[in-house]
Amino acid sequence: MSQFEIDPESIATPPERIAKVLEDPGFGRYFTDHMASATYTPDAGWQHLVIEQTKPFAMHPSAGVLHYGQEIFEGLKAYRHDDGSVWLFRPGRNAERFANSATRMAMAPLPPDLFVDAVTRLVDLDRDWVPAGSNEQSLYIRPFEIASEIFLGVRESHEYRFMVIASPVGPYYPDPVWLWATPTYTRAASGGTGAAKCGGNYAASLIAADEAHEHGCQQVLWLDGAEHRWIEECGTMNILFVTRDGELITPDLRGTILDGITRDSLLRLAPRHGLTPVERQIDIHEVSTRIASGEITEALACGTAAVVVPVVGFRRPGPTADADDVTLPVAHATPGPKTLALREHLLDIQYGRAEDPFGWTVRV
Ligand SMILES: Cc1ncc(COP(=O)(O)O)c(C=O)c1O
């Protein structure tokens, strides 16, 4: 039984209009009819659990989120299987990460069962908005939490608002990507917020994305904040490397990168593709040398929105200020077979076309 009450006043979009949107949803352009919402105060805890019409809402101009940036979010998807049923992928992991992000940002953690309840209830109600699985379409779900107390002053807020909205989407990066190892910016530092999914991390990263585009790359490759040498992750994805001798290597979790759910899923699928998962520090020089020698045969990036994207090469600044960028294509800049097989396997589980040995999918 859901703890979220549905506002009976809400109006549903006509089926013909939804069908039109689902023909070409793009990414994050259209929103479903409903949103979930809850509020928190220290005395009452989480209350006013409702699902209502998606609409703008009023906020006092002094609300903490507008000044001191206490905001966290999540991203997960609902998939339609061929028989018409609708499924979530590992929502419990998003719920746990959401609570961990809240704790890091000194916000009120939402109990994971309430998170899953809100997401499930909303998707159930708006299930007509979940596209058919063809062309890798799905319903992207965005839970978030903001500091809403009316107060000015640098301290943690005493009131929070939790909300969930949803948007039908197609693929995020339809093509393979080049990554720019930015020499200018870093995303996270030891003791910072790199492992939390907070809006501030993304705000700080946008300028580096511009730099990547100027160098002909679609995404940034983040290196560590202290030595600018250790590979961390990409803008909205974790990164992995396939080696000739059968390893799937990814940077380990040391508090500066996001504990990606797709990353974890690929590491667990790896043995089924003849790959040994390895989580360790890996530096940009090792990657350069081993790409050049052919020992690294594939690179891939992964995340909920992007699924699994082949990384076909890296660019970094040349040795002197006036030198050209160093360009490192991975395996002749073509997507590798292990990358494509892992991608296919994950999608097949998500869309119900392959067995789900780990019990990752949850029916709505
Ligand atoms: C910075 C960052 N790293 C990694 C990921 C991948 O995480 P997940 O696989 O849980 O979507 C994301 C996407 O949410 C991200 O924003």
PDBQT file of the ligand as one rigid body, heavy atoms in Angstrom, charges set to zero:
ROOT
HETATM    1  C1  LIG A 401      28.834  12.381 -12.242  1.00  0.00    +0.000 C 
HETATM    2  C2  LIG A 401      28.179  11.099 -12.586  1.00  0.00    +0.000 A 
HETATM    3  N1  LIG A 401      28.901   9.969 -12.557  1.00  0.00    +0.000 NA
HETATM    4  C3  LIG A 401      28.354   8.774 -12.831  1.00  0.00    +0.000 A 
HETATM    5  C4  LIG A 401      27.017   8.648 -13.153  1.00  0.00    +0.000 A 
HETATM    6  C5  LIG A 401      26.418   7.300 -13.410  1.00  0.00    +0.000 C 
HETATM    7  O1  LIG A 401      25.624   6.871 -12.342  1.00  0.00    +0.000 OA
HETATM    8  P1  LIG A 401      24.400   5.887 -12.575  1.00  0.00    +0.000 P 
HETATM    9  O2  LIG A 401      24.935   4.705 -13.308  1.00  0.00    +0.000 OA
HETATM   10  O3  LIG A 401      23.937   5.520 -11.210  1.00  0.00    +0.000 OA
HETATM   11  O4  LIG A 401      23.388   6.617 -13.362  1.00  0.00    +0.000 OA
HETATM   12  C6  LIG A 401      26.225   9.800 -13.204  1.00  0.00    +0.000 A 
HETATM   13  C7  LIG A 401      24.810   9.703 -13.549  1.00  0.00    +0.000 C 
HETATM   14  O5  LIG A 401      23.957   9.863 -12.775  1.00  0.00    +0.000 OA
HETATM   15  C8  LIG A 401      26.807  11.056 -12.903  1.00  0.00    +0.000 A 
HETATM   16  O6  LIG A 401      26.072  12.174 -12.938  1.00  0.00    +0.000 OA
ENDROOT
TORSDOF 0
